[in-house]
Amino acid sequence: MNILNFDFAIYIKFFISLFVLINPIGMIPIFCSMTNNFSDKERNRINFIATFSACIILIISLFFGHNILNFFGISISSLKISGGLLILFIAFSMINNQNSTINQKKKIYKKKNIQLKNIGVIPLAMPLISGPGAISSTIIWSIQYPSFINMIFCSIVIGIFFLFCYSIFRISPFFMYFLGKTGMEIITKVMGLLLMSLGIELIISGLRSIIYKSF
């Protein structure tokens, strides 16, 4: 494939889909609350571990996710529908401000009074940053654009995206101060609406493929 014929809009769209799915700005309050008791140096270290681990998880999903689906006999249409439903669930939670999983984890941490030195991998990298929705979406992209050169470019996009996430989390205390609680809630709800639209598109695409194959 000639690089001059590349449709770079594909990779821009992929970046935007990651942004909407992972919502790094909406993750700022979560990141701040989970690293509140750490020093700036420790917070930056946790930030690096979380974003680097999440990047590796999505790159592995990009290259090997399709093989995993084939092994279990799962079709792309089924993945689109299930991924879309999962994204809708996440979007509803964002719009309704329901972070039950996070609240439960915080309660457990407070009860046990544990200094969480490994929270960069679990739960920050997974499942909070590279959650099932982001993993499912990445696998779908790898199936839609399966050529090796597209995989390389998508890997670069993932790397750039998590470099952006690292930068956002690095200045997270400033965002919290500047936007305030109300501003962060507004951003989260807007991201939820965009995420809901993406979930509906995936479900429609999956259903369309199933209906098309049945005729």
C-alpha positions, -999 to +999 in steps of 0.1 A: +000+000+000+014+034-010+018+057+020+006+086-002-028+069-005-032+066+033-064+079+047-051+096+078-087+104+088-088+067+099-061+073+125-076+106+136-109+089+141-092+061+160-075+087+183-109+104+189-126+070+197-099+063+223-103+098+238-141+094+241-139+058+254-111+063+280-121+100+287-087+110+303-101+144+314-130+127+331-104+103+347-087+133+364-109+133+396-104+095+399-066+098+394-064+127+419-085+109+445-065+077+443-031+094+444-040+121+470-019+106+498+012+102+476+040+127+471+045+145+437+073+121+428+053+090+437+022+104+419+043+109+387+057+074+390+022+060+394+011+081+364+039+066+342+032+030+353-005+034+347-003+050+312+026+027+301+008-004+312-025+007+296-006+014+263+009-021+263-025-037+270-041-020+241-012-027+217-014-064+226-052-063+220-045-046+187-022-073+174-035-105+191-071-097+199-084-111+166-066-144+172-082-146+206-116-141+190-110-168+164-099-192+191-132-188+210-152-186+178-165-151+183-176-131+153-169-094+147-206-087+146-211-102+180-181-083+193-195-050+179-229-056+196-214-067+229-189-039+228-216-014+220-238-026+249-208-023+272-200+012+260-237+022+265-235+009+301-203+030+307-220+060+290-251+057+313-228+055+343-210+086+332-242+106+326-258+094+358-225+100+377-225+064+389-190+053+398-200+024+420-169+003+413-146+031+421-165+040+453-164+004+464-126+002+459-121+034+478-141+021+507-121-011+508-088+008+507-100+031+536-111+001+557-078-017+553-057+014+555-034+002+528-007+023+511-013+013+475+021+013+458+010-008+429-022+010+420-006+021+387-013-013+372-045-023+391-069-006+391-057+024+372-042+008+341-068-019+341-098-017+343-101+020+348-080+033+318-077+003+294-111-011+303-132-037+284-147-009+263-114+004+250-101-032+245-131-042+225-130-011+204-093-017+197-099-052+186-127-040+163-103-015+147-077-042+141-103-064+123-116-035+102-080-024+092-060-057+094-029-048+073+004-047+090+011-011+081-023+000+096-014-019+128+019+000+130+001+033+125-026+024+150+002+014+175+017+049+170-017+065+176-020+045+208+014+056+219+007+092+212-027+090+230-011+076+262+016+102+260-012+127+260-029+109+289+004+110+308+006+148+303-030+153+313-026+133+346+007+151+352-011+184+355-042+169+370-041+190+402-042+222+381-073+209+362-091+201+394-084+236+407-092+254+374-124+235+365-137+226+399-161+198+407-190+213+386-168+217+355-155+182+358-191+168+361-202+188+330-172+174+309-179+138+321-216+141+311-207+155+276-182+126+272-210+102+282-233+115+255-205+111+229-197+076+242-234+067+240-235+077+203-204+056+196-220+026+214-252+029+193-232+031+161-214-002+170-246-020+178-262-008+146-232-019+126-232-053+142-269-058+136-266-047+100-238-072+094-259-101+109-290-091+089-269-088+057-253-123+062-287-138+069-300-129+034 
